[in-house]
Structures are given as structure tokens and as C-alpha cells.
Amino acid sequence: MIKKPKGKLGILTPGMGAVASTFMAGVIAINKGIAEPIGSLTQMGTIRLGKRTENRRPKIKDFVPITDLKDIVFGGWDIFSDNMYKAALNAAVLEKDLLKKIRPELKAIKPMKAVFDKNYVKKLDGKHVKKGKTKMDLAKQVMQDIKNFKKENGCDRLVMVWCGSTEIYIAPGGKVHSTLKAFEKGLRENHKDIAPSQIYTYAALKMGIPYANGAPNLSCDFPAMVELAHKTKTPIAGKDFKTGQTLMKTILAPGLKARAIGIKGWFSTNILGNRDGEVLDDPESFKTKEVSKLSVLEEILEPELNPTLYKDLYHKVRINYYPPHGDNKEGWDQIDIFGWLGYGMQIKIDFLCRDSILAAPIVLDLALFLDLAKRSKFYGIQEWLSFYLKSPQAKEGLQPQHDIFIQLQKLQNTLRHIQGEELITHLGLDYYY
Ligand SMILES: NC(=O)c1ccc[n+]([C@@H]2O[C@H](COP(=O)([O-])OP(=O)(O)OC[C@H]3O[C@@H](n4cnc5c(N)ncnc54)[C@H](O)[C@@H]3O)[C@@H](O)[C@H]2O)c1
């Protein structure tokens, strides 16, 4: 049994745009009693314990000792110096009326100067940026920021969740990413394959601060970072918040597969008009996102095990920047399926979603669960948090688990394990014999 935490938890987000401001504003509004934490499993979810006949179904937050929302403080970095009130107004996700009610709290959250290099996010440019001779110097500056933040805010513990823009695609497997020694040398020598996000990750892990990556770029998912996470006994979780279209995909595809329905084609296209959409309009940032989105179906459907059903699946993903839609993304899916004797059918989805509304509770849950993981003495890759991620990080050579229902069972069993409760297999024969 893990003890209830004492003191404040600081949640740091490199990147303080739409997702981060929606997350922070949400928690503040919830603490004021003017909104509900909808979409957050840690706050609204329940968990069954023991046998069905025992009727024990507490709320997750009453079962595991996670931090109370009232004990959270926020911080972060951005290339723009806007405070969180201004950032939330710019993002235009939440209504002005709501923002006005929490204006003083939001205004008080100001970004620290970012580690940024335009070469890694081609569509952005900002002035609120650190200077340093080497990438190692920059990492040290981030560590100093973290120390100052912790002291100034009287935090007992910290976690970091990357909410920054999607960086260009960097292929994993390079020498600089292979060992901690090579990576640290790369930091000192300004290696071009070390992107800003990796500098924040290094700083966090070096200080033993749990880290999750909400974007699809390479940041904690390579051997050098896993090595560092083990060395400093720090939990990590990557990558890319599972929202919108991919959330739908990982709900629907396991269902079709469960009934042995074949799939011939799955065409997914999005239109969105926020800053994220603009960044993804650059082919190099889109490539990062595409790789993250494409792997999902293949890994759920396992065509090699059932070629008749899935061998010829044509899967295509497109993202189109369309400013009039703002943060309200529209995701279309055309799914060509086939059933008994090969007869074809079609499913069409038109999901009018709100990207940051779906992402904000994920930031909260990841932060609270990573802090719980650290207090439970877990470290390295936290596969049980795959539930929240499009491209779940798994041990090298281990196939990641994409099916959202398996991910949920894994998450719930991990919570039962942490609290010394019996794991649930759903066998249930003992009810009958
Ligand atoms: N909203 C979703 O549903 C969703 C889902 C999955 C992933 N994501 C990812 O989450 C990230 C944030 O999304 P968003 O909608 O808030 O985007 P956004 O553009 O509104 O915010 C990103 C912020 O990061 C800042 N930034 C960029 N590089 C930085 C750096 N090196 N250091 C500090 N700040 C930096 C930008 O200035 C910007 O303010 C994106 O990478 C996006 O792809 C979002």
C-alpha cells in the first residue's frame, strides 16, 4: 500500500499552447467548483475490486493515493512569453466567460524561456528563448529553472509532460541515441539529431523527474533515455496523446477484429485550424505524426496472423490545415470492411471533436499516475500508461499494445497491484462451480 502524498505536486509543461492552457485552466476551474473533470479517469473513473458479488467499486481517486487537485501547481516553458490567460484566449478553446472567472490564477502562470531551435519546428519562431553555447549548457539551464521553480512554489514533487509542438522526424536508432554516454557527448558537441524536446527530457530524467511525451517526436523513446531513466529510477511514458481520430480507431478496430470482420481499407483525413495544425502543415513535422498514427492499425489487427482478413488493408492518414475550424477538428474516416463470404460493407465516421478538450484530461491523468508510479518505486517505461498514448512505448523487441480495452485492463490491474488487491482475470468460473 502506498501512502497518500504530502505537499504540492508541480506539473511542468514544455509548451504552453492550446493543450497546456486548456489543462491548467480546467484544473483551476474544477478546484473553484465551476466545472467538472470530465474525461479524466483519475477523477471520474471507478474500478472494480474483488468478486462481482462483493460490490466494491470505488472511484479510482479514492482507491489509489494520487495527488489531490488542490495540491497541484503549474509551470512550464514556451517560446512566447504570454501568460496562461493570454495563451488560453489565443488558443480560443475555452469560452471567454469561463476564462474571466479564473483570470488572476491564469495570469500568474508565466512561461520560462524555452530551449528552441527553428530547424526542428519550421513553422514557428519566438523570442522568449534561451541562449547557450552547447546543448549541454541549455540542459543545465533547464535544470536550474526546475530547481528555482520547485523552491519558489514550495513543491514536494515534480512531473514533466511535453505539450510542445511536434518536431521534425528524427529516425530512432542513431549512434547518438544509443547510449547515455554517446548522448551526453552529443549534447556537449551540439549533435544535430538532438532536438530541443530531448534536452528537456534529459534535464527532467537527470533530476529524477517523471516524464511523459504528448507529441509524436522522439524524446524519451530511445535507449540512451531509457538508460538514464533506469539510472535515476525515473518513470517515463511516450508518446503522443491518444485523442480524436486515433482514439476512435483504437476503440473500433479491436471490436471489428474481435468479430473476425475483414478490413480492406481505412482512409482517415482531418481538417484543423489551430497552431498545431499549422505546425503539422510542414511535411517534416507531419512525417513524425504520420509514423505515429499509421502503426496503430497494423499492431491491433496483426495481419500476419490472419492474412485473409487484414493482409490487403490500405491505410492512409492525412492532416489538412484549415484555419476556419480552429481547435475544433473534423476527422473523417472511410472504412471498407467485409463480412461473411467476403461481402463488402462501409462505415463512415465524421467526428467533430475538440482536440484540446480531449487532450487536457490526459495531461492530468498522466501527471498524476506518473507521480504515483514514482512513489510506488516504478521506473523506466510505464507500459500501463499506454491507455493514453497513440504510439505507446514498450521495451525494445516487445510489441506495443494498442487495443484500448486491453490497455485499460492493464492500467486497472496495475492499480490493483500497487494497492495489494487481487488482479482480475475475468475468468469467473468460480461463480458457477
Ligand atoms: N490536442 C490534441 O488532441 C493532441 C493530441 C496528440 C498530440 N498533441 C500534441 O500536443 C502538442 C501540443 O498541442 P497544442 O494543440 O497545444 O499545440 P500549440 O501549438 O497550441 O502549443 C504548442 C506550444 O509549444 C510551444 N513550443 C514549441 N516548441 C517549443 C519548445 N522547444 N519549448 C517550449 N515551447 C515550445 C509553441 O510555442 C506552442 O505555444 C503538439 O505537439 C500536438 O501534436 C495534441
The ligand as an SDF file (V2000), in Angstrom:
LIG
                    3D

 44 48  0  0  0  0  0  0  0  0999 V2000
   -4.6750   18.3070  -28.9070 N   0  0  0  0  0  0  0  0  0  0  0  0
   -4.5940   17.0480  -29.1620 C   0  0  0  0  0  0  0  0  0  0  0  0
   -5.5800   16.3730  -29.2490 O   0  0  0  0  0  0  0  0  0  0  0  0
   -3.2510   16.4240  -29.3170 C   0  0  0  0  0  0  0  0  0  0  0  0
   -3.1980   15.0480  -29.4730 C   0  0  0  0  0  0  0  0  0  0  0  0
   -1.9850   14.4190  -29.6000 C   0  0  0  0  0  0  0  0  0  0  0  0
   -0.8350   15.1730  -29.5830 C   0  0  0  0  0  0  0  0  0  0  0  0
   -0.8870   16.5130  -29.4580 N   0  0  0  0  0  0  0  0  0  0  0  0
    0.3720   17.2390  -29.4850 C   0  0  0  0  0  0  0  0  0  0  0  0
    0.4730   18.0550  -28.3630 O   0  0  0  0  0  0  0  0  0  0  0  0
    1.2920   19.1510  -28.6930 C   0  0  0  0  0  0  0  0  0  0  0  0
    0.6120   20.4360  -28.2300 C   0  0  0  0  0  0  0  0  0  0  0  0
   -0.5650   20.6550  -28.9790 O   0  0  0  0  0  0  0  0  0  0  0  0
   -1.2850   22.0730  -28.9260 P   0  0  0  0  0  0  0  0  0  0  0  0
   -2.5600   21.9300  -29.6400 O   0  0  0  0  0  0  0  0  0  0  0  0
   -1.2540   22.6090  -27.5500 O   0  0  0  0  0  0  0  0  0  0  0  0
   -0.2940   22.9470  -29.8320 O   0  0  0  0  0  0  0  0  0  0  0  0
    0.0220   24.5030  -29.6950 P   0  0  0  0  0  0  0  0  0  0  0  0
    0.7100   24.8720  -30.9500 O   0  0  0  0  0  0  0  0  0  0  0  0
   -1.1800   25.2710  -29.2860 O   0  0  0  0  0  0  0  0  0  0  0  0
    1.0320   24.5610  -28.4610 O   0  0  0  0  0  0  0  0  0  0  0  0
    2.3450   24.1190  -28.5440 C   0  0  0  0  0  0  0  0  0  0  0  0
    3.2130   25.1570  -27.8590 C   0  0  0  0  0  0  0  0  0  0  0  0
    4.5370   24.6620  -27.8090 O   0  0  0  0  0  0  0  0  0  0  0  0
    5.4060   25.7550  -27.9560 C   0  0  0  0  0  0  0  0  0  0  0  0
    6.7230   25.2450  -28.2910 N   0  0  0  0  0  0  0  0  0  0  0  0
    7.1750   24.7270  -29.4480 C   0  0  0  0  0  0  0  0  0  0  0  0
    8.4570   24.3250  -29.3090 N   0  0  0  0  0  0  0  0  0  0  0  0
    8.7950   24.5730  -28.0280 C   0  0  0  0  0  0  0  0  0  0  0  0
    9.9770   24.3810  -27.2820 C   0  0  0  0  0  0  0  0  0  0  0  0
   11.0500   23.8180  -27.8280 N   0  0  0  0  0  0  0  0  0  0  0  0
    9.9810   24.7320  -25.9750 N   0  0  0  0  0  0  0  0  0  0  0  0
    8.8820   25.2870  -25.4000 C   0  0  0  0  0  0  0  0  0  0  0  0
    7.7470   25.5190  -26.0680 N   0  0  0  0  0  0  0  0  0  0  0  0
    7.7010   25.1400  -27.3600 C   0  0  0  0  0  0  0  0  0  0  0  0
    4.7300   26.6040  -29.0170 C   0  0  0  0  0  0  0  0  0  0  0  0
    5.1840   27.9210  -28.9620 O   0  0  0  0  0  0  0  0  0  0  0  0
    3.2710   26.4760  -28.6200 C   0  0  0  0  0  0  0  0  0  0  0  0
    2.8500   27.5070  -27.7670 O   0  0  0  0  0  0  0  0  0  0  0  0
    1.5310   19.0950  -30.1960 C   0  0  0  0  0  0  0  0  0  0  0  0
    2.7840   18.5210  -30.4560 O   0  0  0  0  0  0  0  0  0  0  0  0
    0.4560   18.1730  -30.6660 C   0  0  0  0  0  0  0  0  0  0  0  0
    0.7940   17.4750  -31.8480 O   0  0  0  0  0  0  0  0  0  0  0  0
   -2.0860   17.1620  -29.3150 C   0  0  0  0  0  0  0  0  0  0  0  0
  1  2  1  0
  2  3  2  0
  2  4  1  0
  4  5  1  0
  4 44  2  0
  5  6  2  0
  6  7  1  0
  7  8  2  0
  8  9  1  0
  8 44  1  0
  9 10  1  0
  9 42  1  0
 10 11  1  0
 11 12  1  0
 11 40  1  0
 12 13  1  0
 13 14  1  0
 14 15  2  0
 14 16  1  0
 14 17  1  0
 17 18  1  0
 18 19  2  0
 18 20  1  0
 18 21  1  0
 21 22  1  0
 22 23  1  0
 23 24  1  0
 23 38  1  0
 24 25  1  0
 25 26  1  0
 25 36  1  0
 26 27  1  0
 26 35  1  0
 27 28  2  0
 28 29  1  0
 29 30  1  0
 29 35  2  0
 30 31  1  0
 30 32  2  0
 32 33  1  0
 33 34  2  0
 34 35  1  0
 36 37  1  0
 36 38  1  0
 38 39  1  0
 40 41  1  0
 40 42  1  0
 42 43  1  0
M  CHG  2   8   1  16  -1
M  END
$$$$
